[in-house]
Amino acid sequence: MTRSIIRVTLIMAVLLVAVLINITYIQVFKADDYRTAAGNSRAILEEYSRERGPILVGREQVAKSVETGGELRYERDYPQGPMYAPATGFYSQVYGATGIEKAENPVLSGTDDRLLFDRLRQLLTGQNPQGGAVTLTLDGNAQSAAFSGLGGRNGAVAALDPKTGAILALASSPSFDPNQLSSHNSKQITSYYNQLTSDPNQPLLNRPLVATNPPGSTFKIVTTAAALQSGEFTPDSIVPCPASYRLPGTSVSIKNAGGEAYGNISLTEALVVSCNTAFAWLANQLGDDALRAQSEAFGFGTSFDVPMPAAAGRYPENPDAAQTAITGYGQGDVQATALNMAQATAAIGNGGLTMSPFLVKEISSPDLKVLDTTSPKAFNQAMSAANASAETEMMVRVVQSGTGTAAQIPGVQVAGKTGTAETTEGAANTTWFVSFAPADDPTIAVAVVLEESGGGGGSQAAPIARSVMQAYLGQ
């Protein structure tokens, strides 16, 4: 009998210890997970009882909280929802948060340490809790032109300030309406979300930041930079531009887009007419190591937090001579986002200095007192100032008399490069255009990509880039 009592006592003690360990685990280690779980109605009620801070572009609220008069006191509102969706993201009681709503949630919800005194003041004065404000670097005019220019076609626009890396436009198409994901009707939210996720055009995809495509001939600006940096080539160096070029080690020959043959021409002229065979030959002369180093100096291979994570542009791993040749004119396994190409283009306009991109300009208290400002950060000196100046002149020629004439702006000198990339067999070409202006002292660099749009970058993408530059420059 005594032995049985001891056994039961030991079992009860073990169970008690297990309960204490479980309680400690839940309250200490898992508290945040349970508190923020989607099904925690108490957390949801508390969260929606506070006025979430606004997201601003200039003085315009592109995301704000409005009173509902219901149990969930505040609801998120996006006055120009689809246009700014790649930046703001959405704030949903069902699917959580994305974009700046997620990346800057501590500020917007008012829990950030920089808002401690504001929380104390609100508590002592009996004011309702209120979040801080996040001001973006976006320019309203440039963003509007970018979104309108895409016109619902699958594609993206990214624009940067070359001197700072500040993102001036971030447009994605097709887009979505964040209002329909941030309402208080869970059935409608779920229905709309399912509609978006089943759409083959992927409207939830943040194309300018994460959608990668072969950059086509826009990558020739990287190959040109590598050539100039090698010290073996200048803008006047003579390069071959035959109608076809046999890829080393194969029986395959690549051709120019229209089958043209220009003979021996200058490197500048090869860029102006966008000669594939010249840049395939040039890539083999430079070699894989030089092209890889140059692309990485422009930001390829690095994922930047803007503060949302952006995909890293990809340079092929261990390419052979044939693959290196194809990479030289932007085909094969080289991949880039609109942000990648905007960053590389901006670096050329910025004296060869690549800047890290960023989207948040300022963090402010609820009364809009500035608490923190983002400082520009240099990433890498991708090329010498002298070579950047030389390449700028080459890109000016592209717009003046080459494939990029559709990007011309009266009274403003524009530097640019077209791109037309083949993707999967049977699919239409993906078209690109990259540019910066004014060429001698640029304040904006733009990259436009249209997925499977057909045609060429000069006719399809260049007019969009021109409209974005004009809108920003006030032309």
BELFEN-V364193 format. One record per helix or strand. SS is the DSSP state (H for helix, E for strand). FROM is the first residue (numbers start at 1). LEN is the number of residues. If there is no record, write none. Layout:
SS | FROM | LEN
SS | FROM | LEN
This chain:
H | 2 | 28
H | 31 | 5
H | 41 | 7
E | 51 | 1
E | 55 | 3
E | 60 | 8
E | 74 | 4
H | 81 | 8
E | 91 | 2
E | 96 | 2
H | 99 | 5
H | 105 | 5
H | 113 | 13
E | 130 | 1
E | 133 | 4
H | 140 | 11
E | 155 | 6
E | 166 | 8
H | 178 | 4
H | 186 | 13
H | 207 | 4
E | 213 | 1
H | 216 | 15
E | 238 | 4
E | 244 | 3
E | 253 | 3
E | 263 | 4
H | 267 | 6
H | 276 | 11
H | 288 | 10
E | 305 | 1
E | 309 | 1
E | 314 | 1
H | 321 | 8
E | 335 | 2
H | 338 | 12
E | 353 | 3
E | 358 | 1
E | 360 | 5
E | 370 | 4
E | 378 | 4
H | 385 | 17
H | 405 | 3
E | 409 | 1
E | 412 | 1
E | 414 | 8
E | 430 | 8
E | 444 | 7
H | 457 | 4
H | 462 | 12
